[in-house]
Amino acid sequence: MDEHTRGAGHVQHIGKSRLFVEPPVRFLGPFVIRSDTRVGAFTEIGREVEAQAATLGRYCEVGPGSLLGATGHPTTWLSVSAFQYRESTWGWHPSADTNEVIDPEAGGRQSFRSVAGDLATIGNDVWIGANVVVLRGVTIGDGAIIAANAVVTKDIPPYSIAGGIPAKVIRPRVPDDLRDELQALQWWRFSPNQLTGIPYDDPVEAARQLRPRVDAGLEAYAPELVEIPKPAAPAPRRFFRR
């Protein structure tokens, strides 16, 4: 797996969750996934990040302590506690083992969660600062920057800088014409080797120099998806009398 990722040993699968990556990807510390998750190539994920329901594009930087695709709790029920709808939360204790839980999605009930299957969709070239919460069902556009400690409750447009609780757009990251050209080029389709010679520190000139390569048919970098397997459970320890 080392040829595809760095730090794959940090990944923690919860339940039957599966992780698929476009190599290469880096994990700098513990990365917890609670549902099937996809991570695009050249994305780097910081320490103590949790993906509850999320997909990430290419060339992203995710700061430590972030929560991606967070699900909610009921605010119009008797309680906000999970004892009402998740048996495993307290059903293991004798004081709660006969409790009858409610399925949040059954019988046409309006769920307090996002629609089943909704993900937090994080685009390409997105920087998510430390300790950011991104709610399930939200889309963060390509090229966006999310300031540290923000709570993203609504979609963030491409190439916007957003922050706050709830997160709001502070200003554009680049002028509109450059934003449009970068989105048209979709430069993240290409590997760093394919971008060699482009002046990274001058996005206007970078776009100008990349355009002829794209128009000439530069082939997108298209690695096969690789699944990062869940580690096998350790064998039970055996004790022997001495």
C-alpha positions as CSV (number, residue, x, y, z in Angstrom):
1,M,0.0,0.0,0.0
2,D,3.0,2.3,0.4
3,E,3.1,2.9,-3.3
4,H,-0.4,4.4,-3.2
5,T,-0.5,6.3,0.1
6,R,1.4,7.5,3.0
7,G,0.0,7.0,6.5
8,A,-2.7,4.5,5.6
9,G,-2.1,2.8,8.9
10,H,-3.8,5.9,10.5
11,V,-7.1,5.1,8.9
12,Q,-9.8,3.8,11.3
13,H,-12.8,2.1,9.7
14,I,-16.0,2.2,11.8
15,G,-18.5,-0.6,11.1
16,K,-18.6,-1.7,7.4
17,S,-17.2,1.6,6.1
18,R,-14.9,1.4,3.1
19,L,-12.2,3.9,1.9
20,F,-11.3,4.4,-1.8
21,V,-8.5,6.6,-2.9
22,E,-7.0,7.9,-6.1
23,P,-3.3,7.5,-5.5
24,P,-1.4,9.2,-4.2
25,V,-3.0,10.3,-0.9
26,R,-1.4,11.2,2.5
27,F,-2.8,10.8,6.0
28,L,-0.9,12.7,8.6
29,G,-2.6,11.1,11.6
30,P,-5.8,9.3,12.7
31,F,-8.5,9.5,10.0
32,V,-11.8,8.0,11.1
33,I,-14.4,7.0,8.5
34,R,-18.0,6.1,9.4
35,S,-19.4,5.4,5.9
36,D,-18.0,4.7,2.4
37,T,-15.5,7.5,1.6
38,R,-13.6,8.6,-1.5
39,V,-10.5,10.7,-1.5
40,G,-9.0,12.2,-4.7
41,A,-5.4,12.2,-5.7
42,F,-2.8,14.5,-4.2
43,T,-5.0,15.2,-1.2
44,E,-3.5,15.5,2.3
45,I,-5.5,14.9,5.4
46,G,-4.4,16.2,8.8
47,R,-4.5,14.6,12.2
48,E,-7.7,13.6,14.0
49,V,-10.0,14.1,11.0
50,E,-13.4,12.3,10.9
51,A,-15.5,11.7,7.8
52,Q,-19.0,10.7,8.7
53,A,-20.4,11.0,5.2
54,A,-18.1,12.8,2.8
55,T,-16.2,12.7,-0.5
56,L,-13.1,14.7,-1.3
57,G,-11.6,15.8,-4.6
58,R,-8.0,16.3,-5.7
59,Y,-5.3,18.5,-4.3
60,C,-7.2,19.2,-1.1
61,E,-5.6,20.2,2.3
62,V,-7.7,19.2,5.3
63,G,-6.7,20.7,8.6
64,P,-6.5,18.8,11.9
65,G,-9.6,18.1,14.0
66,S,-12.1,18.6,11.2
67,L,-15.4,16.8,10.9
68,L,-16.7,16.2,7.4
69,G,-20.3,15.2,6.7
70,A,-21.6,15.6,10.2
71,T,-25.0,14.2,10.9
72,G,-27.5,15.8,13.3
73,H,-29.5,15.0,16.4
74,P,-33.3,15.6,16.7
75,T,-34.2,19.0,18.0
76,T,-38.0,18.5,17.8
77,W,-38.2,15.2,19.6
78,L,-38.5,14.5,23.3
79,S,-34.7,14.6,23.6
80,V,-31.6,15.2,21.5
81,S,-30.1,11.9,22.8
82,A,-29.5,8.9,20.6
83,F,-31.2,6.6,23.0
84,Q,-34.4,7.3,21.1
85,Y,-33.2,5.9,17.7
86,R,-30.0,3.9,18.2
87,E,-30.3,0.7,20.2
88,S,-26.5,0.2,20.3
89,T,-26.0,3.5,22.2
90,W,-27.4,2.3,25.6
91,G,-29.0,-1.0,24.8
92,W,-26.0,-2.8,26.3
93,H,-26.9,-1.6,29.8
94,P,-29.7,-3.3,31.9
95,S,-31.4,0.0,32.4
96,A,-32.0,0.4,28.7
97,D,-32.1,-3.1,27.2
98,T,-35.9,-3.1,26.7
99,N,-36.2,0.4,25.3
100,E,-38.0,0.5,21.9
101,V,-36.1,2.8,19.5
102,I,-37.6,4.7,16.6
103,D,-36.3,4.5,13.0
104,P,-35.8,8.2,12.0
105,E,-36.6,7.4,8.4
106,A,-39.5,5.0,8.8
107,G,-43.1,5.6,7.9
108,G,-42.5,8.8,5.9
109,R,-41.2,10.5,9.0
110,Q,-39.2,13.7,8.3
111,S,-35.8,12.7,9.4
112,F,-33.6,15.0,11.5
113,R,-30.7,13.7,9.4
114,S,-30.0,14.7,5.8
115,V,-31.6,12.7,3.1
116,A,-30.1,9.2,3.1
117,G,-27.2,9.0,0.8
118,D,-26.4,12.7,1.0
119,L,-22.7,13.5,1.5
120,A,-20.6,16.4,2.2
121,T,-19.1,17.0,-1.2
122,I,-15.7,18.7,-1.1
123,G,-14.4,19.8,-4.5
124,N,-10.8,20.0,-5.8
125,D,-8.1,22.4,-4.6
126,V,-10.0,23.0,-1.4
127,W,-8.3,24.1,1.8
128,I,-10.2,23.3,5.0
129,G,-8.7,24.9,8.1
130,A,-8.3,23.3,11.5
131,N,-11.4,22.2,13.5
132,V,-13.9,22.9,10.7
133,V,-17.3,21.2,10.8
134,V,-18.9,20.5,7.4
135,L,-22.5,19.3,7.6
136,R,-23.9,16.4,5.6
137,G,-25.4,17.4,2.2
138,V,-23.2,20.5,1.8
139,T,-21.1,21.1,-1.3
140,I,-17.8,23.1,-1.1
141,G,-16.9,24.3,-4.6
142,D,-13.5,23.9,-6.3
143,G,-10.8,26.2,-5.1
144,A,-12.6,27.3,-1.9
145,I,-10.9,28.1,1.4
146,I,-12.7,27.5,4.7
147,A,-11.3,29.3,7.7
148,A,-10.4,27.4,10.9
149,N,-13.2,26.7,13.3
150,A,-15.9,27.4,10.8
151,V,-19.2,25.5,10.7
152,V,-20.3,25.0,7.1
153,T,-24.1,24.6,6.9
154,K,-24.7,25.7,3.3
155,D,-23.0,25.3,-0.1
156,I,-19.8,27.4,-0.6
157,P,-19.3,28.7,-4.2
158,P,-16.1,27.9,-6.1
159,Y,-13.0,30.0,-5.3
160,S,-14.6,31.6,-2.3
161,I,-13.0,32.3,1.1
162,A,-15.5,31.5,3.8
163,G,-15.5,31.5,7.6
164,G,-17.6,31.8,10.8
165,I,-20.5,30.1,12.5
166,P,-22.4,29.5,10.3
167,A,-19.8,29.9,7.5
168,K,-20.4,32.8,5.2
169,V,-18.4,34.0,2.2
170,I,-15.9,36.6,3.2
171,R,-14.5,37.4,-0.2
172,P,-13.6,35.8,-3.5
173,R,-10.2,34.0,-3.7
174,V,-9.5,35.2,-7.2
175,P,-11.1,37.6,-9.7
176,D,-14.1,36.3,-11.6
177,D,-12.4,36.0,-14.9
178,L,-9.6,34.0,-13.5
179,R,-12.0,31.8,-11.5
180,D,-13.9,31.0,-14.7
181,E,-10.7,30.1,-16.6
182,L,-9.4,27.9,-13.8
183,Q,-12.7,26.1,-13.6
184,A,-12.6,25.7,-17.4
185,L,-9.1,24.3,-17.4
186,Q,-9.8,22.0,-14.4
187,W,-6.0,21.9,-13.9
188,W,-6.5,19.4,-11.0
189,R,-7.1,16.7,-13.7
190,F,-3.3,16.6,-14.2
191,S,-0.5,15.3,-12.1
192,P,2.4,17.5,-10.8
193,N,4.7,16.0,-13.4
194,Q,2.3,17.1,-16.1
195,L,2.3,20.6,-14.6
196,T,6.1,21.0,-14.6
197,G,7.2,24.4,-15.8
198,I,4.0,26.1,-14.9
199,P,4.6,29.2,-12.6
200,Y,2.7,28.1,-9.6
201,D,3.1,31.4,-7.8
202,D,1.4,33.4,-10.6
203,P,-2.1,31.9,-11.2
204,V,-2.8,34.2,-14.1
205,E,0.3,33.2,-16.0
206,A,-0.1,29.6,-14.9
207,A,-3.5,29.5,-16.5
208,R,-2.2,31.2,-19.6
209,Q,0.6,28.7,-20.0
210,L,-1.6,25.7,-19.2
211,R,-4.2,26.6,-21.8
212,P,-2.1,25.5,-24.9
213,R,-1.3,22.2,-23.2
214,V,-5.0,21.5,-22.5
215,D,-6.0,22.6,-26.0
216,A,-3.4,20.2,-27.4
217,G,-5.0,17.3,-25.7
218,L,-3.1,16.9,-22.5
219,E,-4.3,13.6,-21.1
220,A,-5.8,13.6,-17.6
221,Y,-4.1,11.7,-14.9
222,A,-6.4,8.8,-14.3
223,P,-5.2,6.3,-11.7
224,E,-7.4,3.3,-10.8
225,L,-9.2,3.6,-7.5
226,V,-7.6,1.7,-4.7
227,E,-9.4,0.5,-1.6
228,I,-7.6,1.0,1.7
229,P,-8.6,-2.2,3.5
230,K,-9.8,-2.4,7.0
231,P,-7.0,-3.9,9.2
232,A,-7.6,-7.5,10.2
233,A,-8.7,-7.9,13.8
234,P,-5.8,-9.0,16.0
235,A,-5.8,-12.7,16.9
236,P,-7.0,-13.3,20.5
237,R,-4.1,-13.7,22.9
238,R,-3.6,-17.1,24.4
239,F,-2.4,-17.6,27.9
240,F,-0.5,-20.7,29.1
241,R,0.2,-22.0,32.5
242,R,3.8,-21.8,33.4
